[in-house]
Amino acid sequence: MPCAVVDLDALEHNARVLLARTRAPVTLRLASKSLRVPALMRHIQALDPARVRGLMTFSARETALLAEHGFDDLVLAYPIASLAEARLLIELGRRDLTVRVVVDSEAHLDLFARAAAGASLGRLSLCLDLDVSWRLFGGRLHLGVRRSPLRTPERALTLVEHARRLRLPVSALMAYEAQVAGMRDDNPTSRHLDPVRRFIRARSKPLAAQRRQVVIDALAAAGVHLDLVNGGGTGSLESTSADGTVTEVTAGSGFYAPHLFDGYRGLTLTPAAFFLLPVVRVPDPDWVTCAGGGYLASGPAASDRAPIVHAPRGLVPSATEGFGEVMTPFLRGKDAPPLSLGDPVVCRHAKAGELLERFNEVHCVRGGEIVARELTYRGLGGAFG
């Protein structure tokens, strides 16, 4: 300790829950950014190979690492910005791997055209990244993530025509409704806003489906055949897979069930990923101090981005120190047991994959016993930002 742990029984339970919420024939793609352990990605895929298909990756070099470890059917869901990245991805396509990369502008297309230099892309093709955020008052109020500027069928057709001039294949569409998939029903730190959040989620579902369908129809009329239409996330698998516009949905965080996913109604996930901190000091009778712990989640700086204690019950981090870079003090409440040097404090991260950037390996447990130690990206020598 400190160490990372994944409970395989809980992981498999969560996989069954997520698959049950994915309406057939829609398939489920794994979000590698939330998993970051190739062995666990293979483990999840093996649970149902017919329905768990492909990976959604987050950087060019990460995509290449996964290809080196035997993965195929890779969708790079975040755009690139350099010739070196474009050449690396094209090389994967020329190695007969199926790779799709999102684009949302002519600049992205020009980059791939320069990298290809008139030669074949192999099995690499491009994926249009459609923004399905909810924009009000002429765009002054933006509900969703600020990613792609591609929002209309006209703009999609303009990009496709530019791709045709450059002889670049477009085979897929991605449209992620973050304001549905990533917004909890119940938020302990701001419950007064929960009705507003639930309204945004409910209103955004048909808006996203409608925008996807309009663009799909426009592309079909222009002779563009889409092999893949991707949408959804852990928090929207059921609604997105049922709306008739997608061929697949994506999930990642739900397999580990970090604590930000505790507030989704009807999503019966079990915590599967933890980190253990050893007690290294007892500064006062009612305090213990652990090594490590400052593993904060990305997003808006707020208390819900900090880890939480899973066990033993009754431990509370210091209000003035929080989870620290190298040490974390905990106040022992009346229900907390006495703790000695070396005893573990089990914690949960707010999000999923970010925790594993801190560790070279993850201890996989089943029935309380360690059954495997698997390397993370960091343990494999990968660091992808």
PAKOL-155681 format. One record per residue (C-alpha): residue number from 1; residue in one letter; x, y, z. Coordinates in Angstrom, 1 decimal. Layout:
BEGIN
k:NUM&r:A&px:X&py:Y&pz:Z
...
END
This chain:
BEGIN
k:1&r:M&px:0.0&py:0.0&pz:0.0
k:2&r:P&px:-0.9&py:2.5&pz:-1.3
k:3&r:C&px:-2.3&py:0.2&pz:-4.0
k:4&r:A&px:-5.2&py:-0.1&pz:-6.4
k:5&r:V&px:-7.7&py:-3.0&pz:-6.2
k:6&r:V&px:-10.5&py:-4.2&pz:-8.6
k:7&r:D&px:-13.1&py:-6.7&pz:-7.3
k:8&r:L&px:-13.8&py:-9.0&pz:-10.2
k:9&r:D&px:-17.1&py:-10.2&pz:-8.9
k:10&r:A&px:-18.4&py:-6.6&pz:-8.7
k:11&r:L&px:-16.9&py:-5.8&pz:-12.1
k:12&r:E&px:-18.7&py:-8.8&pz:-13.7
k:13&r:H&px:-22.0&py:-7.8&pz:-11.9
k:14&r:N&px:-21.7&py:-4.3&pz:-13.3
k:15&r:A&px:-21.0&py:-5.7&pz:-16.8
k:16&r:R&px:-24.3&py:-7.7&pz:-16.6
k:17&r:V&px:-26.1&py:-4.6&pz:-15.5
k:18&r:L&px:-24.8&py:-2.5&pz:-18.3
k:19&r:L&px:-25.5&py:-5.2&pz:-20.9
k:20&r:A&px:-29.0&py:-5.5&pz:-19.6
k:21&r:R&px:-29.5&py:-1.8&pz:-20.1
k:22&r:T&px:-28.2&py:-2.0&pz:-23.7
k:23&r:R&px:-31.1&py:-2.8&pz:-26.1
k:24&r:A&px:-30.2&py:-5.5&pz:-28.7
k:25&r:P&px:-29.1&py:-5.4&pz:-31.5
k:26&r:V&px:-27.2&py:-2.4&pz:-30.3
k:27&r:T&px:-23.7&py:-3.4&pz:-29.2
k:28&r:L&px:-21.5&py:-2.1&pz:-26.4
k:29&r:R&px:-18.1&py:-0.5&pz:-26.9
k:30&r:L&px:-15.6&py:-0.1&pz:-24.0
k:31&r:A&px:-14.3&py:3.3&pz:-23.2
k:32&r:S&px:-10.6&py:2.7&pz:-22.6
k:33&r:K&px:-10.1&py:6.0&pz:-20.8
k:34&r:S&px:-12.2&py:4.7&pz:-18.0
k:35&r:L&px:-10.6&py:1.3&pz:-17.7
k:36&r:R&px:-6.8&py:1.7&pz:-18.5
k:37&r:V&px:-5.9&py:-1.9&pz:-17.9
k:38&r:P&px:-5.7&py:-4.0&pz:-21.1
k:39&r:A&px:-6.2&py:-7.3&pz:-19.2
k:40&r:L&px:-9.4&py:-6.1&pz:-17.7
k:41&r:M&px:-10.7&py:-4.8&pz:-21.1
k:42&r:R&px:-10.1&py:-8.3&pz:-22.5
k:43&r:H&px:-11.8&py:-9.8&pz:-19.4
k:44&r:I&px:-14.9&py:-7.7&pz:-20.0
k:45&r:Q&px:-15.0&py:-8.5&pz:-23.7
k:46&r:A&px:-14.8&py:-12.2&pz:-23.0
k:47&r:L&px:-17.9&py:-12.1&pz:-20.9
k:48&r:D&px:-20.0&py:-11.6&pz:-24.0
k:49&r:P&px:-18.0&py:-11.3&pz:-27.2
k:50&r:A&px:-21.0&py:-11.0&pz:-29.4
k:51&r:R&px:-22.3&py:-7.9&pz:-27.7
k:52&r:V&px:-19.1&py:-6.2&pz:-26.2
k:53&r:R&px:-17.3&py:-5.2&pz:-29.3
k:54&r:G&px:-14.4&py:-2.8&pz:-29.9
k:55&r:L&px:-12.7&py:0.0&pz:-27.9
k:56&r:M&px:-13.2&py:3.7&pz:-27.8
k:57&r:T&px:-9.8&py:5.2&pz:-27.3
k:58&r:F&px:-8.6&py:8.7&pz:-26.2
k:59&r:S&px:-5.2&py:9.4&pz:-27.9
k:60&r:A&px:-3.2&py:8.3&pz:-30.9
k:61&r:R&px:-0.4&py:6.8&pz:-28.9
k:62&r:E&px:-2.8&py:5.0&pz:-26.6
k:63&r:T&px:-4.5&py:3.6&pz:-29.6
k:64&r:A&px:-1.2&py:2.3&pz:-30.9
k:65&r:L&px:-0.4&py:0.7&pz:-27.5
k:66&r:L&px:-3.7&py:-1.1&pz:-27.5
k:67&r:A&px:-3.1&py:-2.3&pz:-31.1
k:68&r:E&px:0.3&py:-3.6&pz:-29.9
k:69&r:H&px:-1.5&py:-5.6&pz:-27.2
k:70&r:G&px:-3.8&py:-7.3&pz:-29.8
k:71&r:F&px:-6.9&py:-5.1&pz:-29.8
k:72&r:D&px:-8.7&py:-4.3&pz:-33.1
k:73&r:D&px:-11.8&py:-2.3&pz:-34.0
k:74&r:L&px:-10.6&py:1.0&pz:-32.4
k:75&r:V&px:-12.5&py:4.3&pz:-32.4
k:76&r:L&px:-10.3&py:7.2&pz:-31.4
k:77&r:A&px:-13.0&py:9.5&pz:-30.1
k:78&r:Y&px:-10.9&py:12.6&pz:-29.6
k:79&r:P&px:-9.3&py:14.5&pz:-32.5
k:80&r:I&px:-5.6&py:14.8&pz:-33.1
k:81&r:A&px:-3.6&py:17.9&pz:-34.0
k:82&r:S&px:-0.2&py:16.7&pz:-35.4
k:83&r:L&px:1.2&py:15.1&pz:-38.5
k:84&r:A&px:3.1&py:12.6&pz:-36.3
k:85&r:E&px:-0.2&py:11.4&pz:-34.7
k:86&r:A&px:-1.9&py:11.2&pz:-38.1
k:87&r:R&px:0.9&py:9.1&pz:-39.6
k:88&r:L&px:0.9&py:6.8&pz:-36.6
k:89&r:L&px:-2.8&py:6.1&pz:-37.0
k:90&r:I&px:-2.5&py:5.7&pz:-40.8
k:91&r:E&px:0.2&py:3.1&pz:-40.1
k:92&r:L&px:-2.2&py:1.2&pz:-37.9
k:93&r:G&px:-4.7&py:1.2&pz:-40.8
k:94&r:R&px:-2.1&py:-0.1&pz:-43.2
k:95&r:R&px:-1.4&py:-3.0&pz:-40.8
k:96&r:D&px:-5.0&py:-4.2&pz:-41.6
k:97&r:L&px:-6.4&py:-2.9&pz:-38.3
k:98&r:T&px:-9.9&py:-1.3&pz:-38.2
k:99&r:V&px:-9.3&py:2.2&pz:-36.9
k:100&r:R&px:-11.7&py:5.1&pz:-37.0
k:101&r:V&px:-10.8&py:8.6&pz:-35.9
k:102&r:V&px:-13.1&py:11.5&pz:-35.1
k:103&r:V&px:-13.0&py:14.7&pz:-37.1
k:104&r:D&px:-15.1&py:17.9&pz:-36.9
k:105&r:S&px:-13.4&py:20.4&pz:-39.2
k:106&r:E&px:-11.6&py:20.8&pz:-42.5
k:107&r:A&px:-8.4&py:21.3&pz:-40.6
k:108&r:H&px:-8.6&py:17.7&pz:-39.3
k:109&r:L&px:-9.2&py:16.4&pz:-42.8
k:110&r:D&px:-6.3&py:18.4&pz:-44.2
k:111&r:L&px:-4.1&py:16.9&pz:-41.6
k:112&r:F&px:-4.9&py:13.3&pz:-42.6
k:113&r:A&px:-4.5&py:14.2&pz:-46.3
k:114&r:R&px:-1.0&py:15.6&pz:-45.7
k:115&r:A&px:-0.1&py:12.6&pz:-43.6
k:116&r:A&px:-1.3&py:10.1&pz:-46.2
k:117&r:A&px:0.4&py:12.0&pz:-49.1
k:118&r:G&px:-1.9&py:10.4&pz:-51.7
k:119&r:A&px:-1.4&py:6.8&pz:-50.5
k:120&r:S&px:-3.9&py:4.4&pz:-49.1
k:121&r:L&px:-5.2&py:4.7&pz:-45.5
k:122&r:G&px:-5.6&py:0.9&pz:-45.3
k:123&r:R&px:-8.5&py:0.2&pz:-42.9
k:124&r:L&px:-8.4&py:3.6&pz:-41.3
k:125&r:S&px:-11.5&py:5.8&pz:-41.9
k:126&r:L&px:-12.9&py:9.0&pz:-40.4
k:127&r:C&px:-15.8&py:9.5&pz:-38.0
k:128&r:L&px:-17.8&py:12.7&pz:-37.9
k:129&r:D&px:-18.2&py:14.0&pz:-34.3
k:130&r:L&px:-21.7&py:15.5&pz:-34.0
k:131&r:D&px:-22.4&py:17.9&pz:-31.2
k:132&r:V&px:-25.8&py:17.0&pz:-29.5
k:133&r:S&px:-25.6&py:19.4&pz:-26.6
k:134&r:W&px:-28.7&py:21.5&pz:-25.8
k:135&r:R&px:-28.1&py:25.1&pz:-26.9
k:136&r:L&px:-30.5&py:27.8&pz:-25.9
k:137&r:F&px:-30.8&py:31.6&pz:-26.6
k:138&r:G&px:-28.7&py:31.4&pz:-29.8
k:139&r:G&px:-26.0&py:29.3&pz:-28.2
k:140&r:R&px:-25.5&py:31.6&pz:-25.2
k:141&r:L&px:-26.6&py:28.8&pz:-22.9
k:142&r:H&px:-24.8&py:25.6&pz:-23.7
k:143&r:L&px:-25.9&py:22.4&pz:-21.8
k:144&r:G&px:-23.5&py:19.6&pz:-22.6
k:145&r:V&px:-19.8&py:19.4&pz:-23.4
k:146&r:R&px:-18.0&py:21.9&pz:-25.5
k:147&r:R&px:-16.3&py:19.7&pz:-28.1
k:148&r:S&px:-17.4&py:19.6&pz:-31.7
k:149&r:P&px:-18.6&py:22.6&pz:-33.7
k:150&r:L&px:-20.5&py:20.2&pz:-36.0
k:151&r:R&px:-24.2&py:20.6&pz:-35.3
k:152&r:T&px:-26.2&py:20.6&pz:-38.5
k:153&r:P&px:-26.7&py:18.3&pz:-41.5
k:154&r:E&px:-25.5&py:21.1&pz:-43.8
k:155&r:R&px:-22.2&py:21.3&pz:-41.9
k:156&r:A&px:-21.9&py:17.5&pz:-42.0
k:157&r:L&px:-22.4&py:17.5&pz:-45.7
k:158&r:T&px:-19.8&py:20.2&pz:-46.2
k:159&r:L&px:-17.2&py:18.1&pz:-44.3
k:160&r:V&px:-18.1&py:15.0&pz:-46.3
k:161&r:E&px:-17.6&py:16.9&pz:-49.6
k:162&r:H&px:-14.3&py:18.1&pz:-48.4
k:163&r:A&px:-13.3&py:14.6&pz:-47.4
k:164&r:R&px:-14.3&py:13.3&pz:-50.9
k:165&r:R&px:-12.1&py:15.9&pz:-52.6
k:166&r:L&px:-9.2&py:14.7&pz:-50.5
k:167&r:R&px:-10.2&py:11.0&pz:-51.1
k:168&r:L&px:-10.6&py:10.4&pz:-47.4
k:169&r:P&px:-13.2&py:7.8&pz:-46.4
k:170&r:V&px:-16.0&py:8.7&pz:-43.9
k:171&r:S&px:-17.6&py:5.7&pz:-42.4
k:172&r:A&px:-19.0&py:6.6&pz:-39.0
k:173&r:L&px:-20.8&py:9.1&pz:-36.8
k:174&r:M&px:-20.3&py:9.8&pz:-33.1
k:175&r:A&px:-22.9&py:11.8&pz:-31.1
k:176&r:Y&px:-22.4&py:11.7&pz:-27.4
k:177&r:E&px:-25.1&py:13.3&pz:-25.2
k:178&r:A&px:-22.9&py:14.2&pz:-22.2
k:179&r:Q&px:-25.7&py:16.1&pz:-20.5
k:180&r:V&px:-27.6&py:12.9&pz:-20.3
k:181&r:A&px:-24.9&py:10.2&pz:-19.8
k:182&r:G&px:-22.8&py:12.2&pz:-17.3
k:183&r:M&px:-25.4&py:14.0&pz:-15.2
k:184&r:R&px:-26.6&py:12.2&pz:-12.0
k:185&r:D&px:-30.2&py:12.2&pz:-10.8
k:186&r:D&px:-29.2&py:12.7&pz:-7.2
k:187&r:N&px:-26.3&py:15.0&pz:-6.1
k:188&r:P&px:-25.6&py:15.0&pz:-2.4
k:189&r:T&px:-23.8&py:18.3&pz:-2.4
k:190&r:S&px:-26.4&py:20.3&pz:-4.4
k:191&r:R&px:-29.7&py:18.5&pz:-4.1
k:192&r:H&px:-31.6&py:21.8&pz:-4.7
k:193&r:L&px:-30.5&py:21.6&pz:-8.4
k:194&r:D&px:-31.5&py:17.9&pz:-8.9
k:195&r:P&px:-34.9&py:18.7&pz:-10.4
k:196&r:V&px:-33.3&py:21.0&pz:-12.9
k:197&r:R&px:-30.7&py:18.4&pz:-13.8
k:198&r:R&px:-33.4&py:15.7&pz:-14.3
k:199&r:F&px:-35.4&py:18.1&pz:-16.5
k:200&r:I&px:-32.2&py:18.7&pz:-18.6
k:201&r:R&px:-31.7&py:15.0&pz:-19.0
k:202&r:A&px:-35.3&py:14.3&pz:-19.9
k:203&r:R&px:-35.4&py:17.1&pz:-22.5
k:204&r:S&px:-32.0&py:16.3&pz:-24.0
k:205&r:K&px:-32.8&py:12.6&pz:-24.9
k:206&r:P&px:-35.2&py:13.4&pz:-27.7
k:207&r:L&px:-33.2&py:16.3&pz:-28.9
k:208&r:A&px:-30.1&py:14.2&pz:-29.3
k:209&r:A&px:-32.0&py:11.4&pz:-31.0
k:210&r:Q&px:-33.6&py:13.9&pz:-33.4
k:211&r:R&px:-30.3&py:15.6&pz:-34.3
k:212&r:R&px:-28.6&py:12.2&pz:-34.9
k:213&r:Q&px:-31.5&py:11.1&pz:-37.2
k:214&r:V&px:-31.5&py:14.3&pz:-39.2
k:215&r:V&px:-27.8&py:14.1&pz:-39.9
k:216&r:I&px:-27.9&py:10.4&pz:-40.7
k:217&r:D&px:-30.8&py:10.9&pz:-43.2
k:218&r:A&px:-28.9&py:13.8&pz:-44.9
k:219&r:L&px:-25.7&py:11.7&pz:-45.2
k:220&r:A&px:-27.7&py:8.8&pz:-46.6
k:221&r:A&px:-29.3&py:11.0&pz:-49.2
k:222&r:A&px:-25.8&py:12.2&pz:-50.2
k:223&r:G&px:-24.7&py:8.6&pz:-50.7
k:224&r:V&px:-22.7&py:8.3&pz:-47.5
k:225&r:H&px:-23.0&py:4.8&pz:-45.9
k:226&r:L&px:-22.3&py:4.8&pz:-42.2
k:227&r:D&px:-21.0&py:1.4&pz:-40.8
k:228&r:L&px:-21.2&py:2.7&pz:-37.3
k:229&r:V&px:-23.2&py:5.3&pz:-35.3
k:230&r:N&px:-22.1&py:5.7&pz:-31.7
k:231&r:G&px:-23.8&py:7.4&pz:-28.8
k:232&r:G&px:-24.5&py:7.1&pz:-25.2
k:233&r:G&px:-22.5&py:6.5&pz:-22.0
k:234&r:T&px:-23.0&py:4.7&pz:-18.7
k:235&r:G&px:-25.8&py:7.0&pz:-17.6
k:236&r:S&px:-27.7&py:6.8&pz:-20.9
k:237&r:L&px:-27.3&py:3.3&pz:-22.2
k:238&r:E&px:-30.9&py:2.4&pz:-22.1
k:239&r:S&px:-32.4&py:5.5&pz:-23.6
k:240&r:T&px:-29.8&py:5.9&pz:-26.3
k:241&r:S&px:-29.8&py:2.2&pz:-27.4
k:242&r:A&px:-33.6&py:2.3&pz:-27.6
k:243&r:D&px:-34.0&py:5.5&pz:-29.7
k:244&r:G&px:-33.3&py:3.8&pz:-33.0
k:245&r:T&px:-30.5&py:6.1&pz:-34.2
k:246&r:V&px:-27.3&py:4.2&pz:-33.1
k:247&r:T&px:-25.6&py:0.9&pz:-33.9
k:248&r:E&px:-23.6&py:1.0&pz:-30.6
k:249&r:V&px:-23.3&py:2.7&pz:-27.3
k:250&r:T&px:-20.2&py:3.2&pz:-25.1
k:251&r:A&px:-19.6&py:2.5&pz:-21.4
k:252&r:G&px:-16.5&py:2.6&pz:-19.3
k:253&r:S&px:-16.9&py:4.1&pz:-15.8
k:254&r:G&px:-19.9&py:1.9&pz:-15.0
k:255&r:F&px:-17.7&py:-1.2&pz:-14.9
k:256&r:Y&px:-15.7&py:0.2&pz:-12.0
k:257&r:A&px:-18.6&py:2.2&pz:-10.5
k:258&r:P&px:-16.7&py:5.2&pz:-9.0
k:259&r:H&px:-18.7&py:7.2&pz:-6.4
k:260&r:L&px:-19.9&py:9.8&pz:-8.9
k:261&r:F&px:-22.1&py:7.0&pz:-10.3
k:262&r:D&px:-23.9&py:6.4&pz:-7.0
k:263&r:G&px:-26.5&py:9.0&pz:-7.8
k:264&r:Y&px:-28.0&py:7.4&pz:-11.0
k:265&r:R&px:-31.5&py:6.1&pz:-10.4
k:266&r:G&px:-32.2&py:2.6&pz:-11.6
k:267&r:L&px:-28.5&py:1.9&pz:-12.2
k:268&r:T&px:-27.7&py:-0.9&pz:-9.7
k:269&r:L&px:-24.0&py:-0.9&pz:-9.9
k:270&r:T&px:-21.6&py:-2.3&pz:-7.2
k:271&r:P&px:-18.4&py:-0.5&pz:-6.3
k:272&r:A&px:-15.6&py:-2.4&pz:-8.0
k:273&r:A&px:-12.5&py:-0.2&pz:-8.0
k:274&r:F&px:-10.7&py:0.9&pz:-4.8
k:275&r:F&px:-7.5&py:2.2&pz:-3.5
k:276&r:L&px:-6.0&py:1.2&pz:-0.1
k:277&r:L&px:-4.0&py:3.6&pz:2.0
k:278&r:P&px:-1.8&py:2.4&pz:5.0
k:279&r:V&px:-2.0&py:4.0&pz:8.4
k:280&r:V&px:1.4&py:5.4&pz:9.0
k:281&r:R&px:0.8&py:7.7&pz:12.0
k:282&r:V&px:-1.5&py:8.1&pz:15.0
k:283&r:P&px:-1.0&py:11.9&pz:15.8
k:284&r:D&px:-3.8&py:12.0&pz:18.4
k:285&r:P&px:-6.1&py:9.3&pz:19.9
k:286&r:D&px:-9.0&py:10.3&pz:17.6
k:287&r:W&px:-6.9&py:10.7&pz:14.4
k:288&r:V&px:-5.0&py:8.5&pz:12.0
k:289&r:T&px:-2.8&py:9.6&pz:9.1
k:290&r:C&px:-2.4&py:7.5&pz:6.0
k:291&r:A&px:0.3&py:7.6&pz:3.2
k:292&r:G&px:-0.9&py:8.9&pz:-0.1
k:293&r:G&px:-4.5&py:9.6&pz:-1.2
k:294&r:G&px:-4.5&py:12.8&pz:-3.2
k:295&r:Y&px:-6.2&py:11.3&pz:-6.2
k:296&r:L&px:-8.6&py:14.0&pz:-7.3
k:297&r:A&px:-10.9&py:13.7&pz:-10.3
k:298&r:S&px:-11.0&py:16.0&pz:-13.2
k:299&r:G&px:-13.9&py:18.4&pz:-13.8
k:300&r:P&px:-15.1&py:21.5&pz:-11.9
k:301&r:A&px:-13.2&py:22.0&pz:-8.7
k:302&r:A&px:-15.7&py:20.8&pz:-6.0
k:303&r:S&px:-16.0&py:18.6&pz:-3.0
k:304&r:D&px:-17.6&py:15.8&pz:-5.0
k:305&r:R&px:-14.3&py:15.4&pz:-7.0
k:306&r:A&px:-12.5&py:14.1&pz:-4.0
k:307&r:P&px:-12.3&py:10.4&pz:-3.0
k:308&r:I&px:-14.5&py:9.0&pz:-0.3
k:309&r:V&px:-13.8&py:6.4&pz:2.4
k:310&r:H&px:-15.3&py:3.0&pz:1.8
k:311&r:A&px:-14.1&py:1.2&pz:4.9
k:312&r:P&px:-13.8&py:1.3&pz:7.8
k:313&r:R&px:-16.9&py:3.3&pz:8.5
k:314&r:G&px:-16.6&py:6.4&pz:10.6
k:315&r:L&px:-13.4&py:7.9&pz:9.1
k:316&r:V&px:-13.7&py:11.5&pz:7.8
k:317&r:P&px:-10.9&py:13.4&pz:6.1
k:318&r:S&px:-9.7&py:16.6&pz:7.7
k:319&r:A&px:-11.7&py:19.6&pz:6.6
k:320&r:T&px:-8.5&py:21.7&pz:6.4
k:321&r:E&px:-6.3&py:19.2&pz:4.6
k:322&r:G&px:-8.5&py:16.9&pz:2.6
k:323&r:F&px:-6.9&py:14.1&pz:0.7
k:324&r:G&px:-3.2&py:15.0&pz:0.6
k:325&r:E&px:-0.4&py:14.6&pz:-2.0
k:326&r:V&px:1.6&py:12.3&pz:0.2
k:327&r:M&px:-0.3&py:12.0&pz:3.5
k:328&r:T&px:-4.0&py:12.1&pz:4.4
k:329&r:P&px:-5.3&py:12.5&pz:8.0
k:330&r:F&px:-8.7&py:11.0&pz:9.0
k:331&r:L&px:-10.8&py:11.9&pz:12.1
k:332&r:R&px:-12.1&py:8.7&pz:13.8
k:333&r:G&px:-15.8&py:9.0&pz:14.5
k:334&r:K&px:-17.5&py:7.2&pz:17.3
k:335&r:D&px:-18.3&py:4.2&pz:15.0
k:336&r:A&px:-14.7&py:3.9&pz:13.7
k:337&r:P&px:-12.6&py:1.0&pz:15.0
k:338&r:P&px:-9.2&py:1.6&pz:16.5
k:339&r:L&px:-6.5&py:1.5&pz:13.8
k:340&r:S&px:-2.8&py:0.7&pz:14.1
k:341&r:L&px:0.3&py:1.2&pz:11.9
k:342&r:G&px:-0.1&py:-0.7&pz:8.6
k:343&r:D&px:-3.9&py:-1.1&pz:8.8
k:344&r:P&px:-5.6&py:-0.3&pz:5.5
k:345&r:V&px:-8.1&py:2.5&pz:4.8
k:346&r:V&px:-10.2&py:1.6&pz:1.7
k:347&r:C&px:-11.3&py:4.5&pz:-0.5
k:348&r:R&px:-13.2&py:5.0&pz:-3.7
k:349&r:H&px:-12.2&py:7.5&pz:-6.4
k:350&r:A&px:-14.8&py:9.9&pz:-7.8
k:351&r:K&px:-14.2&py:8.8&pz:-11.4
k:352&r:A&px:-12.8&py:5.7&pz:-13.0
k:353&r:G&px:-9.6&py:5.5&pz:-15.1
k:354&r:E&px:-7.8&py:8.5&pz:-13.6
k:355&r:L&px:-7.1&py:6.6&pz:-10.4
k:356&r:L&px:-5.0&py:4.0&pz:-12.4
k:357&r:E&px:-2.6&py:6.7&pz:-13.7
k:358&r:R&px:-1.2&py:6.6&pz:-10.1
k:359&r:F&px:-0.4&py:2.9&pz:-10.1
k:360&r:N&px:1.7&py:0.5&pz:-12.1
k:361&r:E&px:-0.5&py:-2.5&pz:-11.4
k:362&r:V&px:-4.0&py:-3.3&pz:-10.1
k:363&r:H&px:-4.6&py:-6.1&pz:-7.7
k:364&r:C&px:-7.6&py:-8.2&pz:-8.9
k:365&r:V&px:-9.5&py:-9.9&pz:-6.1
k:366&r:R&px:-12.3&py:-12.5&pz:-6.1
k:367&r:G&px:-13.9&py:-13.6&pz:-2.9
k:368&r:G&px:-11.5&py:-11.5&pz:-0.8
k:369&r:E&px:-8.4&py:-13.2&pz:-2.3
k:370&r:I&px:-5.9&py:-11.7&pz:-4.8
k:371&r:V&px:-6.1&py:-13.8&pz:-7.9
k:372&r:A&px:-4.1&py:-11.6&pz:-10.3
k:373&r:R&px:-2.0&py:-8.5&pz:-10.7
k:374&r:E&px:-2.5&py:-6.7&pz:-13.9
k:375&r:L&px:-0.5&py:-3.9&pz:-15.4
k:376&r:T&px:-2.0&py:-0.5&pz:-16.0
k:377&r:Y&px:-1.0&py:1.8&pz:-18.8
k:378&r:R&px:1.5&py:3.3&pz:-16.5
k:379&r:G&px:2.9&py:-0.1&pz:-15.7
k:380&r:L&px:3.2&py:-0.8&pz:-19.4
k:381&r:G&px:5.2&py:2.4&pz:-19.9
k:382&r:G&px:2.3&py:4.5&pz:-21.3
k:383&r:A&px:1.4&py:8.0&pz:-20.2
k:384&r:F&px:-1.1&py:9.7&pz:-22.4
k:385&r:G&px:-2.2&py:12.9&pz:-20.6
END
